[in-house]
Amino acid sequence: MKRFIGFIEKEFYHILRDRRSLFILFGMPIVQVLLFGFAITNEINNVDIAILDHSKDATTKVIIDKIAASEYFSIKQFIDYEAAIEPAFKKGQIKAVLNFEKDFSNKLISEKKATIQILTDATDPNTANTISNYMASILQNYQEELNKGIALSYQIVPKTRLAYNPELKSVFMFVPGVMTVILMLVSAMMTSISITREKELGTMEILLVSPLKPLQVIIGKVVPYILLAVINAIIIILLSIFVFRMPVQGSLFLLGAESLLFIINALSLGILISTISASQQTAMMASLMGLMLPVILLSGFIFPISSMPIPLQIISNIIPAKWFIIILKGIMLKGVGLAYIWKETLVLLGMTLLFIGISTKKYKIRLE
């Protein structure tokens, strides 16, 4: 037992002496959380738009003023004719054009109907769709003001209630994903070079002749990174709460326990990569490039898994990050307990034991 504890202490000293490793372990996650948290958003603010007003009457002026008063749009220019719309889009000056038809106010009074065309730059489909929805919402509110007090024969009034994220803040969706990506990539990347480093430095022979069993070596390599990754997770959670105002509706203890399980899972995966890699460069590439795309694309971080083709939905089940994101959103946003996430927890636990088992077996082969 003393030898095992000494081995763990040696790993701690080695990590603390390596300033580059410490920067990767603590510096990069903080930068990434801040960068992802502020940069990744599906909300719009101060989008530059243009107005083409064929009518120029009192009603169109009221509508234009309402749009200008909102925080979502900024009227960049007024266009006098339709031929000027396409050049404005091509120059990248605007993202949308609001086109009022002729005699807008007269038609609205006499025919009870007038048309406003919303033209958007759909080179970015998501942004174009969001702009269109926001614009339609402002126009809908104005229409309700006009019809206030008027009784209609039949009315269907949908009332929407947005559970868990009523303000539709995109950061609430992205923070769990960013936390998952960072913990997975940093943890796996750091441990993936642990055994390959021993090979390249020529100290692998010491491990080969030591009385430590393969399982003890594997665990000894993981333990120091567990403690450091836990500190990392605490920093990320604190940034999420105090910088991005991310709520934690559920148990902090359960959140910590699930985060610890995922950290061990990621570290075990890194050790597995380390045992089958011949060099630090190979291990680094496998952990960074081999995990980054699957974690980002197939975990449900950015794109909903239900919208993917069936083969990709099946493949996503072997991505540990998918299950951890479900757990994080459940605890932080929905406030659920273990009774609702026990299946995802068992999946992560099973994957962790599998990674450790395969790593131990691969290490035994190298000992022979």
QUIFENSUL-V600229 format. One record per pair of residues at least 24 apart in sequence whose ideal C-beta (glycine too) atoms are under 10 Angstrom apart, sorted by sequence separation. I is the first residue (numbers start at 1). J is the second residue. If there is no record, write none. Layout:
[[I | J] [I | J]]
//
This chain:
[[46 | 70] [49 | 73] [51 | 75] [95 | 119] [96 | 120] [97 | 121] [194 | 218] [294 | 318] [295 | 319] [298 | 322] [299 | 323] [301 | 325] [320 | 344] [323 | 347] [324 | 348] [45 | 70] [46 | 71] [47 | 72] [48 | 73] [49 | 74] [50 | 75] [51 | 76] [52 | 77] [53 | 78] [73 | 98] [94 | 119] [95 | 120] [96 | 121] [234 | 259] [266 | 291] [294 | 319] [295 | 320] [296 | 321] [299 | 324] [300 | 325] [322 | 347] [323 | 348] [45 | 71] [46 | 72] [47 | 73] [48 | 74] [49 | 75] [50 | 76] [51 | 77] [52 | 78] [53 | 79] [54 | 80] [94 | 120] [95 | 121] [194 | 220] [195 | 221] [230 | 256] [233 | 259] [294 | 320] [295 | 321] [299 | 325] [300 | 326] [44 | 71] [45 | 72] [46 | 73] [47 | 74] [48 | 75] [49 | 76] [50 | 77] [51 | 78] [52 | 79] [53 | 80] [54 | 81] [94 | 121] [95 | 122] [191 | 218] [194 | 221] [232 | 259] [233 | 260] [294 | 321] [295 | 322] [299 | 326] [320 | 347] [321 | 348] [44 | 72] [45 | 73] [46 | 74] [48 | 76] [49 | 77] [50 | 78] [51 | 79] [52 | 80] [54 | 82] [95 | 123] [194 | 222] [291 | 319] [294 | 322] [320 | 348] [323 | 351] [43 | 72] [44 | 73] [45 | 74] [47 | 76] [48 | 77] [50 | 79] [52 | 81] [92 | 121] [95 | 124] [230 | 259] [233 | 262] [266 | 295] [291 | 320] [295 | 324] [300 | 329] [318 | 347] [52 | 82] [89 | 119] [191 | 221] [194 | 224] [229 | 259] [230 | 260] [233 | 263] [291 | 321] [295 | 325] [317 | 347] [67 | 98] [88 | 119] [89 | 120] [90 | 121] [92 | 123] [96 | 127] [191 | 222] [194 | 225] [229 | 260] [232 | 263] [320 | 351] [52 | 84] [89 | 121] [95 | 127] [96 | 128] [319 | 351] [320 | 352] [52 | 85] [86 | 119] [88 | 121] [89 | 122] [95 | 128] [191 | 224] [229 | 262] [230 | 263] [318 | 351] [50 | 84] [64 | 98] [85 | 119] [89 | 123] [190 | 224] [191 | 225] [226 | 260] [229 | 263] [230 | 264] [50 | 85] [63 | 98] [82 | 117] [96 | 131] [108 | 143] [187 | 222] [190 | 225] [191 | 226] [228 | 263] [229 | 264] [320 | 355] [52 | 88] [64 | 100] [95 | 131] [96 | 132] [227 | 263] [63 | 100] [82 | 119] [98 | 135] [188 | 225] [226 | 263] [229 | 266] [50 | 88] [60 | 98] [96 | 134] [108 | 146] [187 | 225] [190 | 228] [191 | 229] [225 | 263] [226 | 264] [229 | 267] [49 | 88] [50 | 89] [96 | 135] [186 | 225] [187 | 226] [190 | 229] [225 | 264] [228 | 267] [48 | 88] [60 | 100] [98 | 138] [59 | 100] [60 | 101] [63 | 104] [98 | 139] [187 | 228] [222 | 263] [223 | 264] [225 | 266] [226 | 267] [186 | 228] [187 | 229] [222 | 264] [225 | 267] [50 | 93] [51 | 94] [57 | 100] [62 | 105] [186 | 229] [224 | 267] [48 | 92] [49 | 93] [50 | 94] [56 | 100] [60 | 104] [61 | 105] [223 | 267] [48 | 93] [49 | 94] [50 | 95] [51 | 96] [52 | 97] [53 | 98] [54 | 99] [55 | 100] [57 | 102] [59 | 104] [60 | 105] [187 | 232] [222 | 267] [225 | 270] [48 | 94] [49 | 95] [50 | 96] [51 | 97] [52 | 98] [53 | 99] [54 | 100] [55 | 101] [56 | 102] [57 | 103] [58 | 104] [59 | 105] [183 | 229] [186 | 232] [187 | 233] [221 | 267] [222 | 268] [225 | 271] [47 | 94] [48 | 95] [49 | 96] [50 | 97] [51 | 98] [52 | 99] [53 | 100] [54 | 101] [55 | 102] [57 | 104] [58 | 105] [59 | 106] [182 | 229] [183 | 230] [47 | 95] [48 | 96] [49 | 97] [50 | 98] [51 | 99] [52 | 100] [53 | 101] [54 | 102] [55 | 103] [56 | 104] [57 | 105] [59 | 107] [60 | 108] [222 | 270] [47 | 96] [49 | 98] [50 | 99] [51 | 100] [52 | 101] [53 | 102] [54 | 103] [55 | 104] [56 | 105] [57 | 106] [59 | 108] [183 | 232] [219 | 268] [221 | 270] [222 | 271] [54 | 104] [55 | 105] [59 | 109] [182 | 232] [183 | 233] [218 | 268] [221 | 271] [44 | 95] [53 | 104] [55 | 106] [57 | 108] [182 | 233] [269 | 320] [44 | 96] [55 | 107] [219 | 271] [268 | 320] [55 | 108] [63 | 116] [179 | 232] [183 | 236] [218 | 271] [221 | 274] [60 | 114] [179 | 233] [182 | 236] [217 | 271] [218 | 272] [221 | 275] [266 | 320] [59 | 114] [265 | 320] [266 | 321] [60 | 116] [180 | 236] [218 | 274] [265 | 321] [179 | 236] [218 | 275] [72 | 130] [73 | 131] [178 | 236] [179 | 237] [217 | 275] [262 | 320] [265 | 323] [266 | 324] [55 | 114] [72 | 131] [261 | 320] [262 | 321] [265 | 324] [179 | 239] [73 | 134] [175 | 236] [178 | 239] [179 | 240] [214 | 275] [262 | 323] [263 | 324] [72 | 134] [73 | 135] [175 | 237] [178 | 240] [261 | 323] [262 | 324] [53 | 116] [72 | 135] [261 | 324] [262 | 325] [70 | 134] [175 | 239] [176 | 240] [52 | 117] [70 | 135] [72 | 137] [73 | 138] [175 | 240] [258 | 323] [259 | 324] [262 | 327] [72 | 138] [175 | 241] [178 | 244] [258 | 324] [261 | 327] [262 | 328] [52 | 119] [67 | 134] [70 | 137] [179 | 246] [67 | 135] [70 | 138] [172 | 240] [175 | 243] [259 | 327] [49 | 118] [50 | 119] [69 | 138] [171 | 240] [175 | 244] [258 | 327] [259 | 328] [49 | 119] [174 | 244] [175 | 245] [176 | 246] [258 | 328] [49 | 120] [67 | 138] [70 | 141] [175 | 246] [66 | 138] [67 | 139] [171 | 243] [172 | 244] [174 | 246] [255 | 327] [258 | 330] [259 | 331] [47 | 120] [66 | 139] [171 | 244] [172 | 245] [194 | 267] [254 | 327] [255 | 328] [258 | 331] [47 | 121] [171 | 245] [172 | 246] [257 | 331] [63 | 138] [66 | 141] [67 | 142] [169 | 244] [171 | 246] [172 | 247] [187 | 262] [191 | 266] [192 | 267] [195 | 270] [199 | 274] [255 | 330] [256 | 331] [63 | 139] [66 | 142] [169 | 245] [183 | 259] [187 | 263] [190 | 266] [191 | 267] [194 | 270] [195 | 271] [198 | 274] [254 | 330] [255 | 331] [169 | 246] [186 | 263] [187 | 264] [188 | 265] [189 | 266] [190 | 267] [191 | 268] [192 | 269] [193 | 270] [194 | 271] [196 | 273] [197 | 274] [250 | 327] [254 | 331] [255 | 332] [169 | 247] [184 | 262] [187 | 265] [188 | 266] [191 | 269] [192 | 270] [195 | 273] [196 | 274] [199 | 277] [200 | 278] [250 | 328] [63 | 142] [66 | 145] [180 | 259] [183 | 262] [184 | 263] [187 | 266] [188 | 267] [191 | 270] [192 | 271] [194 | 273] [195 | 274] [196 | 275] [199 | 278] [200 | 279] [201 | 280] [252 | 331] [47 | 127] [62 | 142] [63 | 143] [179 | 259] [183 | 263] [186 | 266] [187 | 267] [188 | 268] [190 | 270] [191 | 271] [192 | 272] [193 | 273] [194 | 274] [195 | 275] [196 | 276] [199 | 279] [200 | 280] [248 | 328] [250 | 330] [251 | 331] [258 | 338] [184 | 265] [185 | 266] [187 | 268] [188 | 269] [189 | 270] [191 | 272] [192 | 273] [193 | 274] [194 | 275] [195 | 276] [196 | 277] [199 | 280] [200 | 281] [249 | 330] [250 | 331] [257 | 338] [49 | 131] [165 | 247] [180 | 262] [183 | 265] [184 | 266] [187 | 269] [188 | 270] [191 | 273] [192 | 274] [195 | 277] [196 | 278] [197 | 279] [246 | 328] [249 | 331] [250 | 332] [254 | 336] [265 | 347] [266 | 348] [269 | 351] [272 | 354] [273 | 355] [276 | 358] [44 | 127] [47 | 130] [59 | 142] [62 | 145] [164 | 247] [179 | 262] [183 | 266] [184 | 267] [187 | 270] [188 | 271] [191 | 274] [192 | 275] [196 | 279] [197 | 280] [248 | 331] [249 | 332] [250 | 333] [254 | 337] [258 | 341] [262 | 345] [265 | 348] [268 | 351] [269 | 352] [272 | 355] [275 | 358] [276 | 359] [42 | 126] [47 | 131] [62 | 146] [183 | 267] [186 | 270] [188 | 272] [189 | 273] [190 | 274] [192 | 276] [193 | 277] [196 | 280] [248 | 332] [249 | 333] [250 | 334] [251 | 335] [254 | 338] [261 | 345] [264 | 348] [265 | 349] [268 | 352] [271 | 355] [272 | 356] [275 | 359] [42 | 127] [164 | 249] [184 | 269] [185 | 270] [188 | 273] [192 | 277] [195 | 280] [196 | 281] [247 | 332] [248 | 333] [249 | 334] [250 | 335] [251 | 336] [264 | 349] [265 | 350] [267 | 352] [268 | 353] [269 | 354] [270 | 355] [271 | 356] [272 | 357] [274 | 359] [275 | 360] [44 | 130] [49 | 135] [180 | 266] [184 | 270] [188 | 274] [193 | 279] [194 | 280] [196 | 282] [197 | 283] [246 | 332] [247 | 333] [249 | 335] [250 | 336] [251 | 337] [258 | 344] [262 | 348] [265 | 351] [266 | 352] [268 | 354] [269 | 355] [272 | 358] [273 | 359] [275 | 361] [276 | 362] [42 | 129] [43 | 130] [44 | 131] [47 | 134] [59 | 146] [193 | 280] [196 | 283] [246 | 333] [248 | 335] [249 | 336] [250 | 337] [251 | 338] [254 | 341] [258 | 345] [261 | 348] [265 | 352] [268 | 355] [269 | 356] [271 | 358] [272 | 359] [275 | 362] [276 | 363] [42 | 130] [47 | 135] [192 | 280] [193 | 281] [195 | 283] [196 | 284] [240 | 328] [247 | 335] [250 | 338] [257 | 345] [261 | 349] [264 | 352] [265 | 353] [267 | 355] [268 | 356] [271 | 359] [272 | 360] [274 | 362] [275 | 363] [44 | 133] [193 | 282] [194 | 283] [262 | 351] [263 | 352] [264 | 353] [265 | 354] [266 | 355] [267 | 356] [268 | 357] [269 | 358] [270 | 359] [271 | 360] [272 | 361] [274 | 363] [275 | 364] [276 | 365] [44 | 134] [192 | 282] [193 | 283] [250 | 340] [258 | 348] [261 | 351] [262 | 352] [265 | 355] [268 | 358] [269 | 359] [272 | 362] [275 | 365] [276 | 366] [43 | 134] [192 | 283] [193 | 284] [237 | 328] [241 | 332] [250 | 341] [254 | 345] [261 | 352] [264 | 355] [265 | 356] [268 | 359] [271 | 362] [272 | 363] [275 | 366] [191 | 283] [192 | 284] [240 | 332] [264 | 356] [271 | 363] [192 | 285] [189 | 283] [190 | 284] [192 | 286] [193 | 287] [188 | 283] [189 | 284] [192 | 287] [237 | 332] [189 | 285] [191 | 287] [192 | 288] [189 | 286] [190 | 287] [188 | 286] [189 | 287] [192 | 290] [188 | 287] [189 | 288] [192 | 291] [187 | 287] [188 | 288] [186 | 287] [185 | 287] [186 | 288] [188 | 290] [189 | 291] [184 | 287] [185 | 288] [188 | 291] [189 | 292] [188 | 292] [185 | 291] [184 | 291] [185 | 292] [188 | 295] [184 | 292] [181 | 291] [184 | 294] [185 | 295] [181 | 292] [184 | 295] [185 | 296] [184 | 296] [182 | 295] [181 | 295] [180 | 295] [181 | 296] [184 | 299] [180 | 296] [177 | 295] [181 | 299] [177 | 296] [180 | 299] [180 | 300] [181 | 301] [180 | 301] [181 | 302] [177 | 299] [179 | 301] [177 | 300] [178 | 301] [43 | 167] [176 | 300] [177 | 301] [43 | 168] [176 | 301] [177 | 302] [42 | 168] [43 | 169] [42 | 169] [43 | 170] [174 | 301] [41 | 169] [42 | 170] [43 | 171] [173 | 301] [174 | 302] [41 | 170] [173 | 302] [40 | 170] [41 | 171] [40 | 171] [42 | 173] [41 | 173] [42 | 174] [188 | 320] [37 | 170] [38 | 171] [40 | 173] [41 | 174] [37 | 171] [40 | 174] [222 | 356] [36 | 171] [39 | 174] [40 | 175] [184 | 319] [184 | 320] [185 | 321] [37 | 174] [40 | 177] [184 | 321] [218 | 355] [219 | 356] [222 | 359] [36 | 174] [37 | 175] [40 | 178] [183 | 321] [218 | 356] [221 | 359] [36 | 175] [180 | 319] [218 | 357] [180 | 320] [181 | 321] [184 | 324] [219 | 359] [36 | 177] [37 | 178] [180 | 321] [183 | 324] [215 | 356] [218 | 359] [219 | 360] [33 | 175] [36 | 178] [37 | 179] [180 | 322] [215 | 357] [217 | 359] [218 | 360] [221 | 363] [35 | 178] [36 | 179] [180 | 323] [217 | 360] [34 | 178] [177 | 321] [180 | 324] [181 | 325] [215 | 359] [216 | 360] [218 | 362] [33 | 178] [36 | 181] [179 | 324] [180 | 325] [214 | 359] [215 | 360] [218 | 363] [32 | 178] [33 | 179] [36 | 182] [179 | 325] [180 | 326] [214 | 360] [217 | 363] [32 | 179] [177 | 324] [180 | 327] [213 | 360] [214 | 361] [33 | 181] [176 | 324] [177 | 325] [180 | 328] [214 | 362] [215 | 363] [29 | 178] [32 | 181] [33 | 182] [176 | 325] [179 | 328] [214 | 363] [215 | 364] [29 | 179] [32 | 182] [176 | 326] [213 | 363] [214 | 364] [217 | 367] [31 | 182] [176 | 327] [177 | 328] [213 | 364] [214 | 365] [29 | 181] [30 | 182] [173 | 325] [176 | 328] [177 | 329] [214 | 366] [29 | 182] [32 | 185] [175 | 328] [176 | 329] [179 | 332] [214 | 367] [28 | 182] [29 | 183] [32 | 186] [175 | 329] [176 | 330] [213 | 367] [176 | 331] [29 | 185] [173 | 329] [176 | 332] [207 | 363] [28 | 185] [29 | 186] [172 | 329] [175 | 332] [176 | 333] [28 | 186] [29 | 187] [175 | 333] [208 | 366] [207 | 366] [208 | 367] [26 | 186] [172 | 332] [173 | 333] [207 | 367] [24 | 185] [25 | 186] [28 | 189] [172 | 333] [24 | 186] [25 | 187] [204 | 366] [25 | 189] [165 | 329] [195 | 359] [24 | 189] [25 | 190] [164 | 329] [24 | 190] [164 | 330] [195 | 362] [199 | 366] [21 | 189] [164 | 332] [165 | 333] [191 | 359] [195 | 363] [21 | 190] [164 | 333] [163 | 333] [164 | 334] [163 | 334] [164 | 335] [195 | 366] [18 | 190] [21 | 193] [15 | 190] [21 | 197] [15 | 194] [18 | 197] [14 | 194] [11 | 194] [14 | 197] [14 | 198] [14 | 203] [7 | 207] [25 | 225] [29 | 229] [26 | 228] [30 | 232] [33 | 235] [37 | 239] [7 | 210] [25 | 228] [29 | 232] [33 | 236] [37 | 240] [21 | 225] [25 | 229] [28 | 232] [29 | 233] [32 | 236] [33 | 237] [7 | 212] [26 | 231] [30 | 235] [34 | 239] [38 | 243] [6 | 212] [22 | 228] [25 | 231] [26 | 232] [29 | 235] [30 | 236] [33 | 239] [37 | 243] [38 | 244] [3 | 210] [4 | 211] [21 | 228] [25 | 232] [29 | 236] [33 | 240] [37 | 244] [3 | 211] [4 | 212] [8 | 216] [16 | 224] [3 | 212] [4 | 213] [7 | 216] [11 | 220] [15 | 224] [26 | 235] [30 | 239] [34 | 243] [37 | 246] [7 | 217] [10 | 220] [11 | 221] [14 | 224] [15 | 225] [29 | 239] [33 | 243] [34 | 244] [8 | 219] [9 | 220] [11 | 222] [12 | 223] [13 | 224] [33 | 244] [4 | 216] [7 | 219] [8 | 220] [11 | 223] [12 | 224] [15 | 227] [16 | 228] [3 | 216] [4 | 217] [7 | 220] [8 | 221] [11 | 224] [12 | 225] [15 | 228] [6 | 220] [7 | 221] [8 | 222] [10 | 224] [11 | 225] [1 | 216] [4 | 219] [5 | 220] [8 | 223] [9 | 224] [12 | 227] [4 | 220] [7 | 223] [8 | 224] [12 | 228] [3 | 220] [7 | 224] [5 | 223] [4 | 223] [8 | 227] [42 | 302] [40 | 301] [40 | 302] [36 | 301]]
//
